[in-house]
Amino acid sequence: MSLSQVRDYSAPGEAAGVLGIRHARLTILHALTIFTSAFLLFQIQPMITKIILPLMGGTASVWSICLLFFQAVLMLGYAYADLLTRTVPANLQRRIHAILLIGSLVFLRFLLHISRNLGSHGSPEARVLLLLVSSVGFPYFLLSSTTPLLQAWYAQAVAAGAPYRFYALSNAGSLLALLSYPFVIEPLFSSSRQAIAWATAYSVFALLCGLTAVPSRAAGYEGRLKSSPRPGWKQLMLWACLATCGSALLLAITNQISQNIAPVPLLWIIPLTLYLLTFILCFEGRNWYRRFIFLRLLAVALGAMTYALSSDFSNLPLRVLVPLFCGGLFVCCMVCHGELARLKPPTDHLTTFYFMCSLGAVLGALFVAIVAPHVFNGFYELPISLGFCTVLVLLILHRDSESPFYCARWSVPWVGALALGGAIIVGLFLDIRGQAAGTRVMLRNFYGVLRVRDQRIQVEQDDEEQVSSPRVVAYRRLLNGTITHGLQFLSSDMRNQPTTYYSRSSGVGLAIEAAGKRGPIDIGAIGLGAGTIAIYGRRGDRFTFYEINPLVLEVANREFSFLRDSAAQVSTILGDARLTLQRQPLQNYDLLVVDAFSGDAIPIHLLTREAFALYFRHLKTDGLLLVHVSNKHLNLPPVVCGSAESIGKSALLIDNGPNKEHGISSATWSVVGQGPLFEQLRRLGKPVESHRRELWTDDHSSLLPILK
């Protein structure tokens, strides 16, 4: 055999080997680029939301609006990938995408100066969305398109490729980003450094994505993918409905948790991590979704969440509340996304599949973030989402030829499934009705749900013969979420009593009494509630309330009489207290009261070092700052003490116990200041534990160290 014959004989094997190496390199490069894009895609979500949060008053609704934006831009990215791969030649696709990547680098500078982009007009929802569009909109759009676009390129370049495995890899990158944020990134790095690092990493991603396009042309597969019939409209609707259900449950359950704890990244990330984990398990390819197991778990999860909603879940401890709803979210999403994975199309329609999934996710987010606050007067979105999940699963089981309930009529198993589903839906309906039961007024907006209830209580009283006898008295209660924010007795002899957290034995009551002995006092209060502390006002005193929620002012004036019964001069300023105080001239308050919680959630930006420095600029030299630190789930005194010491002030705690007959709740107030008035109160309080200090700043804060 001649040398040339040897060469001719070996050439095909060598060519196959070279092509195999190219395919391996191409696979690695695609995998690295997709993983990086997914990591950046989900690292920016908690990061940018935390930056925006103090600009919008620290309300939990900010995260819902941000998630809506992220889902919407993700849908646009998938639509762009679908349109590009279906209508543009392969080489031109890569050139167009490379040009857009280069152009997106210009927008990174807006991320570093995001507060400058905040408008002052329009609804809060519109302002948040415009802020996101102007800062990270275009880079996020290109990151969103990466996974479907590169999977399509890979399927074109490697005929035997399995692009759906990249979907699981993408979600793994997203999962790592979410888990690393509250446990590594947030505790160790300030928000400004996080923004710089993300912008740098995005530049690296843009380079990687450009490199990915080059070997794709060299791989030798420029033809179109093998064509298969396009999915029908029923199939498209089913994809969208399954994605809608998972997305709506994600946002609704996140709201359910964070409205009563705190709107912080940790409580956003736990549900979102579980949501992404279900995508990974369902699309990874190893059949983690076992229908016969998860359908049974779904019945348990739906029943448990329904029962928790129908009962007084607000009294559940954190260790029960979070696992219950997060575990339920995981099971529900495993079913929704497992069914999606069962219905996935051939690879030539994968971008259409991704687009319909993202469209469904946007519809779910739109329902919870925009529709529900404007249409409902209560938190009804979670019961409705759970009911939708129940009906959708029953429908799928009835129409799926592989299901034991396929086209079932009145068989015993099918009747049992219908009965279980019906019981769950009835329980959810009872929860919705229970929210409004006994409610005089129920209102909702961007800042949450307010409820006013008239109730009665039996109290002991002494008659003229000094014999104790029971008396039934009526009172009116204001609730924000599940937390009381004001209570007033309706009888003329009791309605001017300070109640709830503002009794005469509370920290704020003792401070007002001590300051009032020196003459007329000037008090500022961040958070209005029912306006209870105004009842302490005397002629010559001045009370100024700062309130971000216009509905609170409406309810306080219409349903309670504390403000109009006060002898002091009372005024209310609408808007975020920090932004308002920054614009105002020095107020010279004797006392400044901070009690601006929404539900039991804390607005973090009101407890930072910069916030305390601002407060004391508006206080007299010996003026006192009073911070309400009662909280079921968070240990706030170390935070107050850390901020106080950072500006050279001292802090102490004053506790009071409950007295149900007089409408008094147990409360803990932190008194911050220096001088004679502070020393006068020192003997009535106790110091914060010397070894517990936690300093929050506008640029850096973490919830982990203060979780109870």
MITIZA-600843 format. One record per residue (C-alpha): residue in three letters; x, y negated, z negated. Coordinates in pm, whole numbers, plus 50000, padded with zeros to 5 digits. Each point is the difference from the previous one (the first is absolute). Example, Ala and Ser with C-alpha at 12.3 -4.5 7.8 and 13.67 -1.06 7.14 Angstrom:
2
ALA512305045049220/SER501374965650066/
This chain:
708
MET500005000050000/SER501444965850101/LEU500344970249766/SER497304981750189/GLN497685029549959/VAL500724999849627/ARG499174963149987/ASP496795004650195/TYR498985028649775/SER500594980349678/ALA498624966750110/PRO496345006449919/GLY500895011449646/GLU502244969849947/ALA497304976850131/ALA497465015549767/GLY502414996149710/VAL500644963250080/LEU496264993950034/GLY499435017349667/ILE502564977449831/ARG498344969650156/HIS496625011449877/ALA501385005749650/ARG501544965249994/LEU496794985550139/THR497985017549729/ILE502274987049724/LEU499914964450134/HIS496225000650034/ALA499635014549652/LEU502304973949844/THR498264971150175/ILE496505012249910/PHE501025006249638/THR501574965249971/SER496984982850154/ALA497635018149765/PHE502144991449698/LEU500014963050091/LEU496325001050089/PHE498985010749651/GLN502744982349807/ILE498714966550120/GLN496435006949884/PRO500454997949620/MET502854975250040/ILE498094974050201/THR496825004749795/LYS501874993849677/ILE501454967950149/ILE496534988350108/LEU498225010249679/PRO500904969449785/LEU499174976750288/MET496415013249990/GLY499415000149625/GLY501155035549930/THR496645016250079/ALA499835037250082/SER498174992850328/VAL503244987950158/TRP501205035850042/SER496765010050177/ILE500344971350246/CYS503655008650060/LEU499175036650060/LEU497344989250249/PHE502644979650182/PHE502485028850001/GLN497375024350132/ALA498874975450269/VAL503514993050125/LEU500755037349990/MET496995005050228/LEU501284972950237/GLY503415016650002/TYR498445033550089/ALA497854983650270/TYR503104983650146/ALA501835033750002/ASP497005017150162/LEU499614973250270/LEU503734998650070/THR500475037650039/ARG496875004650214/THR500394970950242/VAL503704990850027/PRO502865020450155/ALA502375015549745/ASN503054978250072/LEU497954967949994/GLN498425010449668/ARG503404999649835/ARG501024966650149/ILE496784983449883/HIS500375014149649/ALA503654989549976/ILE499124964150095/LEU497284998749735/LEU502395013749736/ILE502534972750074/GLY497294973449986/SER498705012849666/LEU503324992149829/VAL499114963050020/PHE497005005449769/LEU502105013649714/ARG500834964949881/PHE496314994449914/LEU500155029249756/LEU502744982549802/HIS497864968549955/ILE496535015149972/SER498584975049749/ARG500384972250255/ASN497505017550229/LEU497144999649747/GLY497104978950115/SER497694981249765/HIS496745003250193/GLY497635028450079/SER498925030849809/PRO502545018849786/GLU499755030150233/ALA500804978950307/ARG502914982949826/VAL501585033249904/LEU499585013950352/LEU501454968850162/LEU502935000949760/LEU500735036250093/VAL499704993350373/SER502404970549984/SER502635018249794/VAL500175037150091/GLY497315004550265/PHE502155005450311/PRO502765021549839/TYR497335021349831/PHE498215004050334/LEU503145014150164/LEU500755022549704/SER496445013350023/SER500435009650364/THR503255019049944/THR498715034349893/PRO497485006050285/LEU502174982950261/LEU503165019449921/GLN498055032349973/ALA498634993950349/TRP503504992850131/TYR501285031349833/ALA497215021150153/GLN500924985850343/ALA503715006449952/VAL499895034249833/ALA497375022150157/ALA500135025249715/GLY499904973649727/ALA497585000249711/PRO499264962749949/TYR497355005449730/ARG502795010449762/PHE501304964350029/TYR496664988449854/ALA500775019149681/LEU503524985450001/SER498554965250039/ASN497765005249699/ALA502965013849802/GLY501864967350066/SER496924980849891/LEU499765020949685/LEU503624993849908/ALA499514962650051/LEU496974999249771/LEU501545021149724/SER503264980750000/TYR498324966049969/PRO498535000549645/PHE502735022249855/VAL503154986550171/ILE499484969050215/GLU497604979849782/PRO501815005349665/LEU503504993350141/PHE499574972650261/SER498294966350009/SER497354992950262/SER502294976650194/ARG502765026250021/GLN497455026050105/ALA498934977650289/ILE503594994550113/ALA500775037349985/TRP496865008950194/ALA500764974650273/THR503535014150033/ALA498725035850017/TYR497474990250266/SER502814986450216/VAL501765033749970/PHE496775017650095/ALA499664978350312/LEU503505011050107/LEU499175036649933/CYS496794997850200/GLY501894984750292/LEU502535028349992/THR497195025549997/ALA498744987850337/VAL503365004850176/PRO500495037949967/SER496315005550071/ARG500624989950361/ALA502985022950023/ALA498205030849876/GLY498565007450341/TYR496255000649942/GLU498394969150150/GLY496825016850117/ARG496634996349839/LEU498885024649737/LYS497775028350109/SER496494986350023/SER497145014849799/PRO496344989449981/ARG499414968049809/PRO498215004049665/GLY496274992650006/TRP498374972049804/LYS498795023749729/GLN503565011549940/LEU501224964049989/MET497274990549752/LEU500835029549777/TRP503704990149989/ALA499004964449910/CYS497495010749732/LEU502485022949823/ALA502614972249998/THR497404974749883/CYS499055021849706/GLY503605004449880/SER500814963050036/ALA496834988349822/LEU500645023849710/LEU503614987949974/LEU499024963449962/ALA496945006249786/ILE501845022249751/THR502954976049987/ASN497564971949914/GLN498355022049739/ILE503345005149824/SER501724966450038/GLN497054977349914/ASN500155012349639/ILE503775002849957/ALA502064976450217/PRO500384991550371/VAL503615011950022/PRO501995021550247/LEU500095030649773/LEU496215003550002/TRP499804992950373/ILE502675025350084/ILE498745030449808/PRO496795003450210/LEU501744990050323/THR502745025849937/LEU497435027649954/TYR498214988250314/LEU503195002750203/LEU500935033149841/THR496825015250137/PHE501014989050352/ILE503415016249952/LEU498585032949875/CYS497305001650265/PHE502184991250300/GLU503275016149891/GLY499075031950182/ARG500105026149721/ASN496265001849942/TRP499964984449654/TYR496334992350049/ARG498065031449918/ARG496374992050059/PHE498515026349770/ILE502114987049707/PHE499644962650052/LEU496275000850066/ARG499525015149656/LEU502334974249848/LEU498074972950186/ALA496775010249829/VAL501724997749661/ALA501664966550079/LEU496814983950130/GLY498065012749701/ALA502614987649749/MET500254965250153/THR496244997450024/TYR499645009049634/ALA502734975349901/LEU498304971950193/SER496585008449860/SER501324999849642/ASP501854972249822/PHE503355006350169/SER501384967049868/ASN500625017149667/LEU502155027150157/PRO503694997349906/LEU502584992650269/ARG501355035649986/VAL496545012850101/LEU498754972150228/VAL502974999250240/PRO500425038050047/LEU496255004950041/PHE499544975350284/CYS503425005250159/GLY499555037849993/GLY496564995750154/LEU501474977450271/PHE502645026350082/VAL497445027950040/CYS497614978850208/CYS502804988250230/MET501395035350034/VAL496615010750136/CYS499614969750229/HIS503545001450136/GLY500045038050009/GLU496944999350224/LEU501724973250211/ALA503015022750044/ARG497715028750106/LEU498474977350265/LYS503224984950140/PRO500214999850382/PRO502805010850239/THR503054977350000/ASP498954980950313/HIS497194984649794/LEU501944994749677/THR500084961850032/THR496204999950045/PHE499705022349694/TYR502194976449796/PHE498054970050121/MET496655014749895/CYS501445009949662/SER501304964849947/LEU496684985250117/GLY498235020949738/ALA502474989049733/VAL499314963550090/LEU496255005449978/GLY500395015549654/ALA502204971449881/LEU497664974250154/PHE497055015049815/VAL501724998449659/ALA502004967750037/ILE497594977550193/VAL496515014550035/ALA499515012449642/PRO500944967249821/HIS497724979850229/VAL497045023950022/PHE499875017249660/ASN499674983549662/GLY501695029349821/PHE502815025150049/TYR497945023250219/GLU502635008850259/LEU501425029849810/PRO496645017749951/ILE499134993250364/SER503385013450119/LEU499635031549791/GLY496495005150140/PHE501304995250355/CYS502725026049935/THR497385024849878/VAL497734995650303/LEU502905000350248/VAL501435032749867/LEU496585016750008/LEU499544988450359/ILE503395013550108/LEU499385033649837/HIS496615002350170/ARG501384992450348/ASP503355018449989/SER499855034350165/GLU502735012649764/SER498024990349691/PRO497865025249810/PHE497264973450002/TYR500054996050380/CYS496474991850120/ALA498675014749675/ARG496304996249932/TRP498755010549661/SER502585025549896/VAL500765001749629/PRO503614986350031/TRP498854971050219/VAL497134991349766/GLY502465001149708/ALA502374976350182/LEU497144976250078/ALA498825001149640/LEU503484991949870/GLY500394971750248/GLY496574986849909/ALA500815000749628/ILE503184980050061/ILE498174974050209/VAL497254996749736/GLY502654995149731/LEU501684972950208/PHE496654982950053/LEU499425000349625/ASP503404983449952/ILE499094972250242/ARG496674995049826/GLY501685001549659/GLN502324971150086/ALA497004977250044/ALA497895014749719/GLY499344975349721/THR501894973050187/ARG498634964850000/VAL502454987150262/MET502555018150216/LEU502244980650238/ARG503075009250202/ASN502684982650202/PHE503715003250082/TYR500904998049631/GLY497795028449878/VAL496555008449861/LEU498294979649726/ARG497065014249807/VAL497824983049740/ARG497985022449770/ASP497504992349726/GLN500225024749713/ARG498855003549639/ILE501735009549679/GLN498845006449644/VAL501794979549734/GLU499684998049623/GLN498774967549843/ASP499214987949650/ASP496534987049929/GLU499014975249730/GLU499925027249735/GLN503575010150091/VAL498785033350134/SER501795012850306/SER497655006050295/PRO500615008550366/ARG499424974850277/VAL500025005950374/VAL501744972350194/ALA500424995650375/TYR503244990550169/ARG501274994250352/ARG503235016250123/LEU502244991050296/LEU501975028850151/ASN502744998550261/GLY500335035650127/THR499625020349682/ILE501504974549758/THR498014975049791/HIS500954964150081/GLY497524982149782/LEU497075005849763/GLN497424975749865/PHE497165005849758/LEU496714986550131/SER498434989149669/SER500414963149916/ASP501645007149664/MET502695022750147/ARG500654988150354/ASN502784976049900/GLN502095026949832/PRO503355007350168/THR499935036850097/THR502015028150168/TYR503754992050005/TYR499564963949881/SER498675003849646/ARG501114976649723/SER502325027249869/SER501655005550340/GLY503304984650103/VAL498304973850214/GLY497444991949726/LEU502694995449735/ALA502144978750233/ILE497084976950089/GLU499124996049633/ALA503614991949906/ALA500474975350285/GLY496634983649931/LYS501044989949647/ARG502334974150156/GLY497184982350186/PRO498455002550348/ILE501615027250209/ASP500625005050369/ILE499745036350117/GLY500665015650339/ALA498655034950073/ILE501035022150292/GLY496965021950061/LEU496454988849928/GLY497975031549936/ALA496744989349835/GLY501754968749863/THR499915012949642/ILE502854979249855/ALA498244967750104/ILE497725005449700/TYR502954990549775/GLY499954965250154/ARG499274969549784/ARG499294964450095/GLY503254985050129/ASP501475033550107/ARG500725008050365/PHE499795034850157/THR501255006650354/PHE499355034150158/TYR501915013250300/GLU497995026650189/ILE500805016350333/ASN496635016950055/PRO497124976350087/LEU497465026749903/VAL501294999449642/LEU499324962649976/GLU496525005050147/VAL499165027649751/ALA501464981449699/ASN497904969250075/ARG496785018250091/GLU499885030049765/PHE501874987649690/SER499834967749800/PHE503484998149845/LEU501144972950241/ARG496964977549974/ASP499635005049622/SER503594989349931/ALA500474966249832/ALA503334995850178/GLN500644985450343/VAL500075031150225/SER501295001850357/THR500735028850236/ILE502525001050284/LEU499545026750268/GLY503105016550144/ASP503015020049893/ALA501254985749669/ARG503705001050085/LEU499584982350331/THR497714974249839/LEU502354993149706/GLN502914995950240/ARG498124972150177/GLN498634982749691/PRO501764972949797/LEU501035009649647/GLN496895008149793/ASN501474999349644/TYR497795028049871/ASP500025009449633/LEU499145035750093/LEU500065019150329/VAL497995032550002/VAL500775027150259/ASP497265025950043/ALA499545004350374/PHE499635037550031/SER497805014850274/GLY498415030349838/ASP502905013249794/ALA502514992150274/ILE502714974349940/PRO501084973050246/ILE503755005249966/HIS500924965450132/LEU498444984349687/LEU502425018049766/THR503374992950163/ARG502844978249874/GLU499194973550261/ALA496354999849895/PHE500924994849634/ALA502374971750092/LEU497134983550190/TYR497615004449707/PHE502354983149755/ARG500504970650234/HIS496284993349950/LEU500065005549621/LYS500954975049733/THR503345004549827/ASP498475021449726/GLY497155013450216/LEU499175037050002/LEU499485025050279/LEU497425027049918/VAL500005031450216/HIS497365027049971/VAL501965032750012/SER497295025749913/ASN500185027850259/LYS499075036850008/HIS502845011550220/LEU502834974549986/ASN502234988149716/LEU500114962750076/PRO501614984749684/PRO503575008750112/VAL499374981450327/VAL498704969049821/CYS502915001349755/GLY502545003550281/SER498624970050189/ALA499764979549678/GLU503605006549897/SER501264992750352/ILE498834963649959/GLY501094996849637/LYS496655006249829/SER498895024549731/ALA497065024150013/LEU497805017249744/LEU496895022050010/ILE496664994649829/ASP497545029149986/ASN496375000749893/GLY497635029149960/PRO496525004850147/ASN496684989849847/LYS497225014050213/GLU497204982249817/HIS501534966250085/GLY501065009350353/ILE503694999049910/SER502485022850180/SER503435009949879/ALA502604978050165/THR503744993850006/TRP501274965250077/SER503594989950047/VAL500854965249870/VAL503014983650164/GLY501654967349896/GLN502134981449746/GLY499484973949734/PRO497694994349701/LEU496845013650159/PHE501745032350101/GLU501495004049653/GLN496554995049849/LEU498695029750201/ARG503085021649943/ARG498765011449659/LEU496755012250159/GLY501655020850268/LYS502795024750052/PRO503114999450219/VAL500375020650317/GLU502215030349946/SER503554987250029/HIS501175028250228/ARG497204994850257/ARG500664972950257/GLU498935000650364/LEU500734969550215/TRP497884994750311/THR500854973450257/ASP498234988950315/ASP502655019150195/HIS500175031649790/SER497535020049788/SER499225036649938/LEU497065017049832/LEU501775032449907/PRO501664988549673/ILE496714987749848/LEU497655028650083/LYS498455013949683/
